[in-house]
């Protein structure tokens, strides 16, 4: 792709950026309690079988199954109760013919027993157990190693840890795990008009919101945000801040200065750092962006207008973040619903992306007379508009990507 060449469709940019991203391979050792949503950097092998012993699945009585053959309400089988066993305890008694041990769910099966009779199918008469229904070998018992045998791979390298998987690791007595480091994402906001959130606004200034939105997206997708603050429209300062960010981060994200105005210097700066493909959502909207690989590290520049910055981040940055963090690609869900009203694609003031709110099985456009961030903040997701389709008719099925 030559410098400043625009792909025909926006989704081509998505694929181009994603293909250029490399996973971060640095690793660290974490306490299991701190490993939620992190990605394993090694296989976890079972040190113990799961379960580690044969255990009761029901409250009842541990017996030899063959001794219950023919049991019925009219002709119960009679057993001597030789022990009482609860979860965490171990019986030292051996079960012989027509003997049983009272047992609770989760308790280890005593020697000699091969089935558990449910309490509901029993009764007590004169201190002895009456069994009214026969059981088969292995009934109501979870055998040792039934889930997984000792020495097998429990979780593979590259697995993202969720609560159940951390529990699985804990079942092996493992308290520390080797995981991939979170990729470090430098965030820069470019624009003379920007002020930090705790500053007093001067005449003509607005607060920098992009660094907060992008920082939240970075955290949400398994990476570590490094905020480099605000830089004005000074090419030397912009270049110096990018150089500084490249030294300590894995990816540099810049909002603002990606257009081709008199004070937009990002194209020129990034062109000197590497090959610079540019892209647009729709030419007439001037929603442009820039992407370059510099010293093996990606740099993505997007418009400073918050709505455009946010949409570009969801479509381009999020897949890149998840690939770097080695998280599953399916980062957001989509929902198929019906359009609530006719949409004239050519006249859409939000470009290729239509923010919508979902009510029931219908998508309602969230659009007022401007292209402000309020539309996105009120929306549940967005629809990518196809420029080749003039109108989306009311009742048509559309796919909404959820925020």
C-alpha positions as CSV (number, residue, x, y, z in Angstrom):
1,X,0.0,0.0,0.0
2,X,1.6,3.3,-1.1
3,X,1.8,6.4,1.1
4,X,-1.5,8.2,1.4
5,X,-3.4,5.6,-0.5
6,X,-6.9,5.1,0.8
7,X,-8.4,1.6,0.8
8,X,-11.7,1.2,-1.0
9,X,-13.7,0.2,2.1
10,X,-13.2,0.9,5.7
11,X,-13.1,-2.8,6.6
12,X,-10.0,-3.2,4.5
13,X,-8.3,-0.8,6.9
14,X,-9.4,-3.0,9.8
15,X,-7.8,-6.0,8.1
16,X,-4.7,-4.1,7.2
17,X,-4.1,-2.8,10.7
18,X,-4.9,-6.2,12.3
19,X,-2.5,-8.1,10.0
20,X,0.4,-5.8,11.0
21,X,0.0,-6.4,14.7
22,X,2.3,-8.8,16.6
23,X,1.4,-10.4,20.0
24,X,3.5,-9.3,23.0
25,X,5.5,-12.3,24.2
26,X,7.0,-10.9,27.4
27,X,5.9,-12.9,30.5
28,X,5.6,-12.4,34.2
29,X,4.6,-14.6,37.2
30,X,1.5,-13.5,39.0
31,X,-0.4,-14.7,42.1
32,X,-3.4,-16.6,41.0
33,X,-5.7,-14.1,42.7
34,X,-4.3,-11.4,40.4
35,X,-4.6,-13.4,37.2
36,X,-8.2,-12.9,36.2
37,X,-8.5,-12.1,32.4
38,X,-4.8,-12.6,31.9
39,X,-3.4,-15.1,29.3
40,X,-1.4,-18.2,30.3
41,X,2.2,-18.2,28.9
42,X,2.6,-21.9,29.6
43,X,0.6,-25.1,29.9
44,X,-0.9,-26.0,33.2
45,X,-0.5,-29.7,33.9
46,X,-2.5,-31.5,36.5
47,X,-0.5,-32.4,39.6
48,X,-3.5,-34.3,41.1
49,X,-6.4,-36.2,39.5
50,X,-9.7,-34.4,39.6
51,X,-11.4,-35.4,41.7
52,X,-8.4,-36.7,43.8
53,X,-10.5,-39.5,45.2
54,X,-13.8,-41.3,44.5
55,X,-16.6,-39.3,46.3
56,X,-20.3,-39.3,46.9
57,X,-22.5,-37.3,44.6
58,X,-25.5,-37.7,46.9
59,X,-26.3,-37.9,50.6
60,X,-27.0,-41.5,51.4
61,X,-25.3,-44.8,52.2
62,X,-22.2,-46.3,50.7
63,X,-22.8,-50.0,50.0
64,X,-21.7,-52.9,47.8
65,X,-24.1,-52.7,44.8
66,X,-24.5,-56.5,44.5
67,X,-26.0,-56.6,48.0
68,X,-29.0,-54.4,46.9
69,X,-30.1,-56.6,44.1
70,X,-33.9,-57.4,44.5
71,X,-34.6,-54.6,47.0
72,X,-38.1,-53.2,46.9
73,X,-40.6,-51.4,49.2
74,X,-42.2,-54.7,49.9
75,X,-39.0,-56.6,50.3
76,X,-36.3,-54.2,51.5
77,X,-32.6,-55.3,51.9
78,X,-31.4,-54.9,55.5
79,X,-27.9,-53.4,56.2
80,X,-25.8,-52.8,59.4
81,X,-24.7,-49.1,59.7
82,X,-21.0,-49.3,60.7
83,X,-19.9,-45.7,60.4
84,X,-21.0,-42.1,59.8
85,X,-19.0,-40.1,57.2
86,X,-19.1,-36.4,56.4
87,X,-17.3,-34.3,53.7
88,X,-13.6,-33.9,54.7
89,X,-13.6,-37.0,56.8
90,X,-12.2,-40.5,56.0
91,X,-13.7,-43.8,57.3
92,X,-11.3,-46.4,58.6
93,X,-13.9,-49.1,58.3
94,X,-14.0,-51.6,55.5
95,X,-17.5,-52.3,54.1
96,X,-18.2,-56.0,54.0
97,X,-21.4,-57.8,52.8
98,X,-24.6,-56.2,54.0
99,X,-22.8,-53.4,55.7
100,X,-23.0,-49.7,54.9
101,X,-21.6,-46.3,55.9
102,X,-23.8,-43.2,56.2
103,X,-22.2,-40.7,53.8
104,X,-22.7,-37.0,52.8
105,X,-22.2,-35.4,49.4
106,X,-18.5,-34.9,48.6
107,X,-17.2,-37.4,51.2
108,X,-14.6,-40.0,50.1
109,X,-16.0,-43.4,49.4
110,X,-14.9,-45.9,52.1
111,X,-13.0,-49.0,51.1
112,X,-15.2,-51.9,50.0
113,X,-18.1,-49.7,48.7
114,X,-18.9,-49.3,45.0
115,X,-22.2,-47.4,45.0
116,X,-24.2,-44.9,47.1
117,X,-27.9,-45.4,47.8
118,X,-29.9,-42.1,48.0
119,X,-31.4,-41.3,51.4
120,X,-34.8,-41.0,49.7
121,X,-34.7,-44.7,48.9
122,X,-34.0,-45.9,52.4
123,X,-35.5,-46.1,55.9
124,X,-34.3,-46.9,59.4
125,X,-35.9,-49.7,61.5
126,X,-34.5,-50.9,64.8
127,X,-31.2,-49.1,64.1
128,X,-30.6,-50.8,60.8
129,X,-30.9,-49.5,57.3
130,X,-33.7,-50.7,55.0
131,X,-33.0,-50.2,51.3
132,X,-36.1,-50.1,49.1
133,X,-34.5,-49.7,45.6
134,X,-31.4,-51.4,44.2
135,X,-28.4,-49.6,42.8
136,X,-25.8,-50.5,40.2
137,X,-22.1,-50.4,40.3
138,X,-20.8,-46.8,40.4
139,X,-24.2,-45.2,41.0
140,X,-24.0,-41.8,42.7
141,X,-20.2,-41.9,42.8
142,X,-17.8,-39.6,41.0
143,X,-14.7,-41.7,40.4
144,X,-11.2,-40.6,41.1
145,X,-9.8,-38.8,38.0
146,X,-13.2,-38.8,36.3
147,X,-12.7,-35.1,35.2
148,X,-9.0,-35.4,34.4
149,X,-6.2,-37.7,35.2
150,X,-2.9,-36.7,36.8
151,X,-0.3,-35.6,34.3
152,X,-2.7,-34.4,31.6
153,X,-2.7,-30.8,30.3
154,X,-5.3,-28.9,32.3
155,X,-5.2,-25.6,30.5
156,X,-3.2,-24.8,27.4
157,X,-0.8,-21.9,26.8
158,X,-2.7,-19.0,25.4
159,X,-5.8,-19.6,27.5
160,X,-7.5,-16.5,28.8
161,X,-8.3,-17.0,32.5
162,X,-11.8,-16.5,33.7
163,X,-13.2,-17.3,37.2
164,X,-13.9,-21.0,36.5
165,X,-10.4,-21.5,35.0
166,X,-8.7,-19.8,38.0
167,X,-10.7,-22.2,40.2
168,X,-9.5,-25.1,38.1
169,X,-5.9,-24.1,38.7
170,X,-6.5,-23.6,42.4
171,X,-7.8,-27.2,42.5
172,X,-4.2,-28.3,41.9
173,X,-2.8,-26.3,44.8
174,X,-1.1,-23.9,42.4
175,X,-0.9,-20.3,43.7
176,X,1.2,-18.6,41.0
177,X,1.0,-18.7,37.2
178,X,3.1,-17.5,34.3
179,X,1.2,-15.1,32.1
180,X,1.9,-12.8,29.2
181,X,2.6,-9.2,30.2
182,X,-0.1,-6.6,29.4
183,X,0.9,-4.7,26.3
184,X,1.8,-1.0,27.0
185,X,-0.2,1.5,25.0
186,X,0.9,5.1,24.8
187,X,-1.9,7.6,24.5
188,X,-1.2,11.1,23.1
189,X,-3.8,13.9,22.6
190,X,-2.9,16.5,20.0
191,X,-4.4,19.9,19.8
192,X,-3.8,23.5,20.9
193,X,-7.5,23.7,22.0
194,X,-7.2,20.9,24.6
195,X,-6.9,21.2,28.4
196,X,-6.4,18.6,31.1
197,X,-9.5,17.6,33.1
198,X,-8.2,19.4,36.2
199,X,-7.2,22.6,34.5
200,X,-9.3,25.8,34.3
201,X,-10.5,26.3,30.7
202,X,-9.2,29.3,28.9
203,X,-11.3,31.0,26.2
204,X,-11.5,28.7,23.1
205,X,-10.4,25.6,25.0
206,X,-12.2,22.3,25.6
207,X,-11.3,19.4,27.9
208,X,-9.4,16.4,26.6
209,X,-11.9,13.5,26.6
210,X,-10.1,11.2,24.2
211,X,-7.4,10.1,26.5
212,X,-10.0,9.0,29.1
213,X,-12.1,7.1,26.5
214,X,-9.1,5.4,24.9
215,X,-7.6,4.7,28.3
216,X,-10.8,2.9,29.3
217,X,-10.8,0.9,26.0
218,X,-7.2,-0.1,26.5
219,X,-7.9,-1.4,30.1
220,X,-11.1,-3.1,28.9
221,X,-9.1,-5.1,26.3
222,X,-6.3,-6.4,28.4
223,X,-3.7,-3.7,27.9
224,X,-2.0,-1.1,30.1
225,X,-2.6,2.6,29.2
226,X,0.4,5.0,29.5
227,X,-0.9,8.5,29.2
228,X,1.6,11.0,27.7
229,X,-0.7,13.9,28.0
230,X,-1.5,16.8,25.6
231,X,0.8,18.1,22.9
232,X,0.1,21.3,20.9
233,X,0.4,21.8,17.2
234,X,4.2,22.0,17.2
235,X,5.8,19.4,14.9
236,X,9.1,19.2,17.0
237,X,7.2,18.6,20.2
238,X,4.9,16.1,18.6
239,X,7.8,14.2,17.1
240,X,9.7,14.3,20.5
241,X,6.7,12.9,22.4
242,X,6.2,10.1,19.8
243,X,9.9,9.2,20.1
244,X,9.6,9.1,23.9
245,X,6.4,7.0,23.7
246,X,8.0,4.5,21.3
247,X,10.8,3.8,23.8
248,X,8.6,2.6,26.6
249,X,5.4,1.3,24.9
250,X,4.4,-1.4,22.5
251,X,1.8,0.7,20.6
252,X,1.3,4.5,20.2
253,X,-2.2,5.9,19.8
254,X,-2.6,9.6,18.9
255,X,-5.8,11.5,18.5
256,X,-5.9,14.8,16.6
257,X,-3.9,16.1,13.8
258,X,-4.7,13.3,11.4
259,X,-6.4,15.5,8.8
260,X,-4.6,17.6,6.2
261,X,-5.2,21.1,7.5
262,X,-2.5,23.7,7.9
263,X,-1.7,22.8,11.5
264,X,-2.1,19.0,11.1
265,X,1.5,17.7,11.1
266,X,0.9,14.0,11.9
267,X,1.1,12.8,8.3
268,X,4.4,14.4,7.7
269,X,5.8,13.2,11.0
270,X,4.7,9.6,10.6
271,X,5.8,9.5,7.0
272,X,9.4,10.0,8.3
273,X,8.9,7.2,10.8
274,X,7.7,4.5,8.3
275,X,5.3,3.7,5.6
276,X,2.1,5.7,6.1
277,X,-1.1,4.4,4.7
278,X,-4.0,6.8,5.3
279,X,-7.7,5.9,5.4
280,X,-11.1,7.5,5.6
281,X,-14.6,6.3,6.6
282,X,-16.2,8.5,3.9
283,X,-14.2,11.1,1.9
284,X,-16.8,13.8,2.3
285,X,-16.7,13.6,6.1
286,X,-13.0,14.1,6.3
287,X,-12.8,11.3,8.9
288,X,-9.2,10.3,8.2
289,X,-6.6,8.3,10.0
290,X,-3.0,7.2,9.8
291,X,-1.2,4.0,10.5
292,X,2.6,3.2,10.5
293,X,5.0,0.6,11.9
294,X,8.0,2.4,13.4
295,X,10.9,0.4,14.7
296,X,8.6,-2.6,14.8
297,X,6.0,-0.8,16.8
298,X,2.5,0.3,15.5
299,X,1.5,3.9,15.6
300,X,-2.2,4.8,15.0
301,X,-3.4,8.3,14.5
302,X,-7.1,9.1,14.5
303,X,-9.2,12.3,14.3
304,X,-9.4,14.4,17.4
305,X,-13.2,14.8,17.2
306,X,-14.4,12.5,20.1
307,X,-17.0,10.6,18.1
308,X,-14.7,9.9,15.2
309,X,-11.9,9.0,17.6
310,X,-14.1,6.6,19.6
311,X,-15.5,4.8,16.5
312,X,-12.0,4.5,15.0
313,X,-10.8,3.0,18.3
314,X,-13.6,0.5,18.4
315,X,-13.1,-0.7,14.9
316,X,-9.3,-0.4,14.5
317,X,-7.7,-0.2,17.9
318,X,-9.7,-2.8,19.8
319,X,-8.8,-5.8,17.5
320,X,-5.2,-4.7,17.6
321,X,-5.2,-4.5,21.4
322,X,-6.6,-8.0,21.7
323,X,-4.2,-9.5,19.3
324,X,-1.3,-7.9,21.1
325,X,-2.7,-9.2,24.5
326,X,-3.4,-12.6,22.9
327,X,-7.0,-12.4,24.0
328,X,-9.8,-14.0,21.9
329,X,-10.7,-11.9,18.8
330,X,-14.5,-11.9,19.6
331,X,-14.1,-8.8,21.7
332,X,-17.6,-7.5,21.3
333,X,-21.0,-9.0,20.5
334,X,-23.4,-8.2,17.8
335,X,-27.1,-8.4,17.8
336,X,-29.5,-8.8,14.9
337,X,-32.5,-6.6,15.3
338,X,-35.0,-4.7,13.1
339,X,-34.5,-1.1,12.0
340,X,-37.2,1.2,13.6
341,X,-37.3,3.7,10.7
342,X,-36.0,4.4,7.2
343,X,-32.4,5.5,7.1
344,X,-31.0,7.6,4.2
345,X,-27.4,6.4,4.1
346,X,-26.2,9.2,1.9
347,X,-27.5,11.9,4.3
348,X,-26.3,10.2,7.5
349,X,-24.5,12.9,9.6
350,X,-22.5,10.2,11.5
351,X,-20.7,8.9,8.4
352,X,-20.3,5.1,8.1
353,X,-21.4,4.5,11.6
354,X,-24.9,4.9,12.9
355,X,-25.2,4.9,16.8
356,X,-28.4,3.1,17.9
357,X,-30.3,2.3,21.1
358,X,-31.9,-1.1,21.3
359,X,-35.4,-1.4,22.6
360,X,-37.0,-4.8,22.4
361,X,-36.2,-6.2,19.0
362,X,-35.7,-2.8,17.3
363,X,-32.8,-0.5,16.8
364,X,-33.5,3.2,17.1
365,X,-31.1,5.8,15.7
366,X,-29.5,8.0,18.4
367,X,-28.9,11.1,16.3
368,X,-29.6,14.8,17.0
369,X,-28.7,17.8,14.9
370,X,-24.9,17.4,15.5
371,X,-22.3,14.7,15.5
372,X,-21.4,15.1,19.2
373,X,-20.3,12.5,21.7
374,X,-23.7,12.5,23.3
375,X,-25.0,10.3,20.5
376,X,-22.5,7.6,21.3
377,X,-22.9,8.0,25.1
378,X,-26.7,7.3,24.8
379,X,-26.3,4.4,22.3
380,X,-26.1,0.7,23.0
381,X,-24.0,0.0,19.9
382,X,-23.6,1.0,16.2
383,X,-24.4,-0.1,12.7
384,X,-21.8,0.0,10.0
385,X,-23.5,1.6,7.0
386,X,-22.8,0.2,3.5
387,X,-22.3,3.1,1.2
388,X,-23.5,1.0,-1.8
389,X,-27.0,0.8,-0.2
390,X,-28.9,4.0,-0.5
391,X,-31.6,3.3,2.1
392,X,-32.1,1.0,5.1
393,X,-35.9,0.5,5.2
394,X,-37.8,0.3,8.4
395,X,-38.2,-3.4,9.5
396,X,-35.0,-4.4,7.7
397,X,-32.8,-6.7,9.8
398,X,-29.5,-5.0,10.8
399,X,-26.5,-6.2,12.8
400,X,-25.7,-4.0,15.8
401,X,-22.2,-4.1,17.2
402,X,-22.6,-3.6,21.0
403,X,-20.4,-1.2,22.9
